[in-house]
Amino acid sequence: MRRRFMALTSAALALGGIAAAQVGLGLGRGYGLGFCWVAPEVLKQQLGLTDEQVKKLTELRTEHLNKVGKIVAELAAKQSELRTLWLSTQPDEKRIRELTEQVAKLRTELVTERANFWLEVRKILTPEQLSKLPTIRGRWVGPGLGLGFGLGPRWGGRGRRWGW
């Protein structure tokens, strides 16, 4: 009995490790956690922000990361379960369809949250600061931390993210 338990535990850990590695964490473009944020002092200098604006933007960013972090975690869990179903010899078609819909909804939520975040950022900045934003945005805003569904090997990404 103990041997069987140890064998099942080992198998579960091994499969869990494989599933976690398949989430697509890496350097590919993804929805990630939204954007790459530099130190508030740098933003303050580059955009000419006031202390109050820095405070508001930092609070907004923290709130955004909390929301998006929960969505990303849920998305990773759903994708992992979906991959496991696809790897089974007798996949549950109904559950695959359910998970596929749930994953699509979570991705939509991520895009919506990012849009909402940037709309709120725009409300905090002055028109002059907004005009400077496109010139520096590429330096402090990136495609995310790669925690999403990125470009696969067909498009120059790293690794096999979707199995094709």
PLY file of the C-alpha trace (Angstrom):
ply
format ascii 1.0
element vertex 164
property float x
property float y
property float z
element edge 163
property int vertex1
property int vertex2
end_header
0.00 0.00 0.00
2.78 2.40 0.96
4.66 1.57 -2.24
1.61 2.31 -4.35
1.12 5.64 -2.55
4.76 6.61 -3.12
4.54 5.63 -6.80
1.36 7.67 -7.29
2.84 10.65 -5.44
5.99 10.53 -7.56
3.97 10.29 -10.75
1.77 13.22 -9.70
4.80 15.37 -8.91
6.45 14.49 -12.20
3.30 15.25 -14.20
2.78 18.45 -12.22
6.31 19.58 -13.06
5.79 18.83 -16.72
2.46 20.66 -16.73
3.98 23.69 -14.98
6.78 23.79 -17.53
4.20 23.85 -20.32
2.43 26.98 -19.08
4.53 29.04 -21.46
6.56 30.99 -18.97
9.39 32.49 -20.84
10.54 35.37 -22.91
7.82 35.21 -25.51
5.34 38.01 -25.97
2.38 37.38 -23.76
-0.37 39.02 -21.85
1.76 38.77 -18.77
1.15 41.05 -15.84
0.55 44.05 -18.00
3.76 45.98 -18.42
7.27 46.42 -17.19
7.37 49.24 -14.66
10.48 51.24 -13.89
11.24 53.10 -10.71
8.79 55.93 -9.96
11.71 58.38 -9.77
12.60 57.62 -13.38
9.00 58.10 -14.51
8.80 61.28 -12.46
11.86 62.64 -14.22
10.93 61.52 -17.75
7.31 62.65 -17.63
7.63 65.46 -15.11
5.22 63.82 -12.65
4.21 65.39 -9.37
4.52 63.45 -6.11
0.74 63.05 -6.05
0.76 61.57 -9.58
3.52 59.14 -8.63
1.49 58.05 -5.61
-1.68 57.59 -7.68
0.13 55.68 -10.43
1.86 53.41 -7.91
-1.46 52.63 -6.20
-3.13 52.04 -9.56
-0.32 49.71 -10.61
-0.55 47.72 -7.37
-4.30 47.34 -7.77
-3.85 46.31 -11.41
-1.20 43.71 -10.59
-3.41 42.22 -7.87
-6.32 41.84 -10.29
-4.23 40.55 -13.16
-2.18 38.23 -10.96
-5.33 36.38 -9.90
-6.49 36.07 -13.50
-3.08 34.83 -14.67
-2.99 32.21 -11.90
-6.47 30.99 -12.80
-5.59 30.98 -16.49
-2.45 28.91 -15.85
-4.45 26.37 -13.82
-7.10 26.05 -16.54
-4.47 25.71 -19.28
-2.65 23.07 -17.26
-5.85 21.07 -16.78
-6.65 21.45 -20.47
-3.21 20.16 -21.46
-3.62 17.20 -19.14
-6.96 16.37 -20.76
-5.46 16.58 -24.23
-2.67 14.22 -23.21
-5.07 11.58 -21.88
-5.91 8.58 -24.05
-9.66 9.17 -23.63
-10.11 12.97 -23.41
-13.37 14.25 -21.94
-14.74 16.28 -24.86
-17.30 18.15 -22.76
-14.71 19.24 -20.21
-12.27 20.27 -22.96
-14.94 22.51 -24.50
-15.79 23.99 -21.08
-12.15 24.70 -20.29
-11.54 26.17 -23.74
-14.38 28.63 -23.19
-13.12 29.48 -19.71
-9.58 30.09 -21.02
-10.93 32.38 -23.75
-12.93 34.36 -21.18
-9.89 34.72 -18.92
-7.78 35.98 -21.82
-10.47 38.52 -22.62
-10.45 39.60 -18.97
-6.68 40.17 -19.17
-6.99 42.33 -22.26
-9.86 44.27 -20.69
-7.95 44.82 -17.45
-4.96 46.12 -19.38
-7.17 48.53 -21.33
-8.87 49.70 -18.13
-5.48 50.25 -16.51
-4.21 52.41 -19.36
-7.45 54.39 -19.46
-6.99 55.16 -15.76
-3.32 56.09 -16.31
-4.44 58.56 -18.96
-6.80 60.21 -16.45
-3.91 60.82 -14.05
-1.51 62.35 -16.60
-1.75 65.86 -18.01
-2.04 66.44 -21.78
1.64 67.45 -21.87
2.68 64.26 -20.06
0.48 62.20 -22.37
2.25 63.71 -25.38
5.60 62.53 -23.95
4.29 59.04 -23.24
4.63 57.57 -26.77
8.27 58.63 -27.00
9.28 56.88 -23.78
6.66 54.13 -23.66
8.86 51.63 -25.46
11.49 52.03 -22.76
9.28 51.45 -19.75
6.27 49.60 -21.08
6.78 46.22 -22.62
4.68 43.27 -23.72
4.47 41.85 -20.24
6.50 39.39 -18.26
5.95 36.55 -20.69
3.43 34.83 -18.45
0.93 34.37 -21.19
0.24 32.63 -24.41
3.22 33.85 -26.40
4.50 33.33 -29.88
5.23 29.68 -30.47
8.13 28.19 -32.43
6.44 28.96 -35.74
6.79 32.67 -35.07
10.23 32.72 -33.53
9.18 32.04 -29.93
10.93 29.66 -27.59
9.75 26.14 -27.06
6.59 24.29 -28.00
3.80 26.09 -26.28
0.82 24.65 -28.11
2.22 21.41 -29.43
2.36 22.48 -33.05
0 1
1 2
2 3
3 4
4 5
5 6
6 7
7 8
8 9
9 10
10 11
11 12
12 13
13 14
14 15
15 16
16 17
17 18
18 19
19 20
20 21
21 22
22 23
23 24
24 25
25 26
26 27
27 28
28 29
29 30
30 31
31 32
32 33
33 34
34 35
35 36
36 37
37 38
38 39
39 40
40 41
41 42
42 43
43 44
44 45
45 46
46 47
47 48
48 49
49 50
50 51
51 52
52 53
53 54
54 55
55 56
56 57
57 58
58 59
59 60
60 61
61 62
62 63
63 64
64 65
65 66
66 67
67 68
68 69
69 70
70 71
71 72
72 73
73 74
74 75
75 76
76 77
77 78
78 79
79 80
80 81
81 82
82 83
83 84
84 85
85 86
86 87
87 88
88 89
89 90
90 91
91 92
92 93
93 94
94 95
95 96
96 97
97 98
98 99
99 100
100 101
101 102
102 103
103 104
104 105
105 106
106 107
107 108
108 109
109 110
110 111
111 112
112 113
113 114
114 115
115 116
116 117
117 118
118 119
119 120
120 121
121 122
122 123
123 124
124 125
125 126
126 127
127 128
128 129
129 130
130 131
131 132
132 133
133 134
134 135
135 136
136 137
137 138
138 139
139 140
140 141
141 142
142 143
143 144
144 145
145 146
146 147
147 148
148 149
149 150
150 151
151 152
152 153
153 154
154 155
155 156
156 157
157 158
158 159
159 160
160 161
161 162
162 163
